[in-house]
Amino acid sequence: MRIPADKRLILKAPIIAQSRGAVGGRVQVACGLKHASDAGNMPLFQRKALSAMSDDHSTPADGSARRGIKSFVLRQGHMTAAQQRAIDENWPRFGVDYQNAPLDLAAAFGREAPKILEIGFGMGTATAEIARRLPEKDFLAIDVHGPGVGNLCKLMAEQGLANIRVMRHDAVEVVENMLADGSLDGIHIFFPDPWHKKRHHKRRLIQPPFVAKLLPKLKSGGYVHLATDWEEYAVQMLEVLNGFPELANTAADYAPTPDYRPETKFEARGKRLGHGVWDLVFVKL
Ligand SMILES: C[S@@+](CC[C@H](N)C(=O)[O-])C[C@H]1O[C@@H](n2cnc3c(N)ncnc32)[C@H](O)[C@@H]1O
């Protein structure tokens, strides 16, 4: 169920209240700043908001420099025998190992075709269904969750899907180190962990620093499709994407769910809990 417009306005108010000035009809919020130096002239409350939404560059006890957002907690999760077998038997065909070097996507898929990145596919049921619906496109699907990786390999083998490649790694590092600029035609991030508690918001994927790393990977004309069942995160997503002038929203705010996206497992769970669903589809200019 979508939220009525009047309710959205109330929920947006706290974020809009932090912003100063609208440019070209867009509200520029603190989190939309491109340069850290831009923060220097901001009032303290804005600097705090920016800092809370920024990557965590804390230094661990060993003194090594820690890279940005850690958007997941590795759950143990039970890998079934069938999931493990699907990995063992199919990884050479479907799996891509992490490397600290650019990935040749055409070689990985064995063809030239539009390439879509999916971050956080969970159990992979929606990923497999989308790949089945769009056989002319290739999907690089990344998650850290072992049973999900096994499940997606199993679905691919069962359904004879050849247009997915699976990675089990932190997508932030993959984006940083393996994807060439202008190599993607689309990006799917469906129901990323909402990190409900305020002190955990810094773990959310959809924040300006990560989106700034993601967007150069998209071709001009490529799209970003996000979905969430957490209203306050939907508002944040809209604010963050609106902060990038190279992106144009395909809708006034939230988009109708595109035909290619089936209900995901996490979405179904959210609906059972009475949550709404918000899709956002932006195109790179
Ligand atoms: C809430 S679940 C949603 C899964 C699926 N998209 C769905 O809608 O059912 C979020 C998923 O993102 C994955 N994830 C979170 N951060 C990630 C990262 N940095 N790299 C790869 N996967 C990540 C988690 O392991 C989890 O499977």
PDBQT file of the ligand as one rigid body, heavy atoms in Angstrom, charges set to zero:
ROOT
HETATM    1  C1  LIG A 301      17.132  -7.214   3.551  1.00  0.00    +0.000 C 
HETATM    2  S1  LIG A 301      17.954  -8.299   2.508  1.00  0.00    +0.000 S 
HETATM    3  C2  LIG A 301      17.044  -8.175   0.985  1.00  0.00    +0.000 C 
HETATM    4  C3  LIG A 301      17.287  -9.328   0.073  1.00  0.00    +0.000 C 
HETATM    5  C4  LIG A 301      16.501  -9.324  -1.242  1.00  0.00    +0.000 C 
HETATM    6  N1  LIG A 301      16.872  -8.202  -2.085  1.00  0.00    +0.000 N 
HETATM    7  C5  LIG A 301      15.032  -9.334  -0.992  1.00  0.00    +0.000 C 
HETATM    8  O1  LIG A 301      14.381  -8.306  -1.231  1.00  0.00    +0.000 OA
HETATM    9  O2  LIG A 301      14.510 -10.365  -0.546  1.00  0.00    +0.000 OA
HETATM   10  C6  LIG A 301      19.441  -7.420   2.135  1.00  0.00    +0.000 C 
HETATM   11  C7  LIG A 301      20.512  -8.290   1.536  1.00  0.00    +0.000 C 
HETATM   12  O3  LIG A 301      21.611  -7.463   1.186  1.00  0.00    +0.000 OA
HETATM   13  C8  LIG A 301      22.798  -8.150   1.488  1.00  0.00    +0.000 C 
HETATM   14  N2  LIG A 301      23.867  -7.147   1.626  1.00  0.00    +0.000 N 
HETATM   15  C9  LIG A 301      23.903  -6.112   2.485  1.00  0.00    +0.000 A 
HETATM   16  N3  LIG A 301      25.010  -5.384   2.308  1.00  0.00    +0.000 NA
HETATM   17  C10 LIG A 301      25.706  -5.979   1.315  1.00  0.00    +0.000 A 
HETATM   18  C11 LIG A 301      26.950  -5.704   0.691  1.00  0.00    +0.000 A 
HETATM   19  N4  LIG A 301      27.694  -4.664   1.055  1.00  0.00    +0.000 N 
HETATM   20  N5  LIG A 301      27.362  -6.527  -0.285  1.00  0.00    +0.000 NA
HETATM   21  C12 LIG A 301      26.614  -7.580  -0.664  1.00  0.00    +0.000 A 
HETATM   22  N6  LIG A 301      25.418  -7.891  -0.104  1.00  0.00    +0.000 NA
HETATM   23  C13 LIG A 301      24.980  -7.104   0.868  1.00  0.00    +0.000 A 
HETATM   24  C14 LIG A 301      22.485  -8.936   2.741  1.00  0.00    +0.000 C 
HETATM   25  O4  LIG A 301      23.341 -10.047   2.905  1.00  0.00    +0.000 OA
HETATM   26  C15 LIG A 301      21.049  -9.364   2.463  1.00  0.00    +0.000 C 
HETATM   27  O5  LIG A 301      21.002 -10.617   1.813  1.00  0.00    +0.000 OA
ENDROOT
TORSDOF 0
